[in-house]
Amino acid sequence: MTGPEAVTIGETMVVLSPVDATPLERADRVRLGVGGAESNVAVGLAGLGHRVAWVSRVGDDPFGRMVAREVADAGVDVDLVAVDPAAPTGVYFKDPRPDATGVYYYRAGSAASRLGPEALDDPRLAGARLLHLSGVTPALSESCRALVSHAVDGRPLGDALVSFDVNHRPRLWPADRAADVLRDLADRADVVFVGLDEAERLWGSTDPQAVRRLLPHPQVVVVKDGAVGATALPRAGAGVFVPALRVPVVEPVGAGDAFAAGYLSALLRGLGPTAALRCGHLVAVRALAVPGDCAPSPDRRDLAAAVALPLERWAALDLVAAGLVDPAPADGGSAAPATAGAGAGGFVAAAGGLGAGAGTAGSAVVGAGAAGSGTAGAGVAGSAVVGTGTAGPENGRSGR
């Protein structure tokens, strides 16, 4: 039997969302779904054609069975999801508001909070090329924090690339408790995703180059910054900037995970930094256009065609006409640039180590010196030089 190409690990909960995006306090009907940062990424990768295993722990209850079934139905291998007879599956409620979607957790003492380092030592995971984790997991318990440390230090999956989404959740732990832990874990990973808003909240960093200086060791650091776009800064060499796309935003929760799935899929396929950032954007906008955490993946032919567009056509891309998102319903929200923070869509990404400095059409070159040095890079054909000032407005909030 062929093993997984990618592995994700972390908690997934049952989600209760008011129907028609009504604020929770006035809702009289809710829909049930499932959501978790790492399983969202697993579902996204599976939809893009990758073999993916999700490792977790659920309660021996109807919610646990629902979680495992729905993730499996999306094409993800759930054979390594343990069932805990003594702890429940976590639950959370979404509270839609005009400016953001709030959340209320009921996850203390959940089955997934009992995950530990041994969860990654199963021989069935051997040969995986990618392991994806998030900063939600170390906030759940001491054993979960030990699990993430084991993943970034012990490298239980051998040569697999370790991806870490900072995903700071203030409702789980405040910035003063989380900052040092998350910075230390992120700096020991290979690929890092972080929202500029959460980087400022955690570490006082106000531009992607400052984030890169704080995290000098990863091959790739992805800094997501609202409606501005996506910037890729390597550990050494030039970076790449890709502007955000406009999309009717129904709900931002889950779009950051979708971006990570698109970006990581491109890495697994050996694509360069501009293509990876574009893939992240294109998968994320689909999540922004639906009320749930996950949306069906784009048709791979449509995705490939959009990734290959020249700069001027990328900036003017009509996502509906291109078949990449469905038309918005009459009350489905107004078109706006995809926005991202911790767990929201639209992105600045600081990435490196993957053909950085190639600067293809539709990209910008950022900082050609050592990572985070702020040294201006020389523009190449079809690209622009981006300065080191503060990137645009903060537009994201923690979704979960």
Phi, psi and omega in degrees: 000134180283133180280178182287150172278326181226148180230135170236154180216136179158178184277139169235138185240166168280136182248131174247117186239132176301139176291144177063026175057033176285139175306143189304321184293342180249003185284138172244357176221139176229155174250146178266140174208188176231151180200139176190138187306311187286322177289329174301317178295319179299315179297318178298317179294320179297319179295337178267010171098011182262152172278119188228138172244136174250127180254130181194193180214132178232163177283161176275069186212169181302324179294320178296319178294324178295314180302307183299320182294314184292322177293319178295321180296338178276004177096013182261139177286121181246021182297337181258023171269112182279149176254122183260117182284351188244000182222147186274165169283137180291156180224145169216156180248138172268143178235088183295133177226160181301327185264342184187169173253117177274166179222153176229119185268148167224077189227357180300131180072019181291166178303317182293335178292350178265004174300149178216180185303330183294343182297336181262004184265013181283131182297342179292347179269356182300140177092355178297146181264345185214138172234122182246132180227172175218166179285357172292317187301312181293347178278347188280325183187168176295322180292325177291323177295321177296325177299312182293320176300319178298322181294318184275336181258310184283340180047062184295341178260026174067238185275007181300139174294132180257119180252136183225119175263119185304315170043053178292126178248100182302331179290341177270319177202135183291162185302322184293336176271328188272333193305306184292321181297312183291323177296318181295315180295316181298320184289347179260359177271174178265321180234129182234134171247132178208138175281142179297326178297317180286329175297321177291318180296319184278314193235359181075016181276130185244003174209158184302323180296323178295322177297317180298322178294326178289334183238076188282343191266327182300152173294324187222133172235120184255110182255114186266124186226083169046220188278004184285306183149202185232125180245133181249115179247121181277171175296327174210140179105185186283156177251179184226139176243134175231124182291155178289163178254157176266137182208145172294115185270115175270313178199134185277342186298130179097346183289327176297322177293321178296319177301314179301318179298315180296317180296314182292326175300317179297320177299315181297332179271000177079020179281160181280179187294321179295314178298321180296317179294319178296318177300318177302310178303312188292325176285323182294322184297333178291323177292325178295334187268007179230159182281342182270180180287330185234147175237156175304141180293151179293154172301133187294332176290318176297320179297313181297321180294319180291322179298327185273000183297146172291165188308309186295327179282329175297313183297331183255015187301126174267104188294325179291312180297328180281357179078015185269335172222156177279155176302142180288142173294167185304325181252025188273011178102160182265155179292134178208158175302141177304131184248149181216140165220219175282100177093007174246174187270187176066141203205145156252132179237133173252109188232156180203170174082006184232068183071026183302143180093357180289328172050066180281174180304140180085020181225170174230148179266132182232129171051085184279352181278201178298158185308130175071010183286339181079005179288130182294139178265158178279127181292149176244173183305131177078015181223174181227155177272130181251134181284183186253014178290177181298130176288168195305197189293155174279128184231358186253156172226159177296128182276333181220000000 
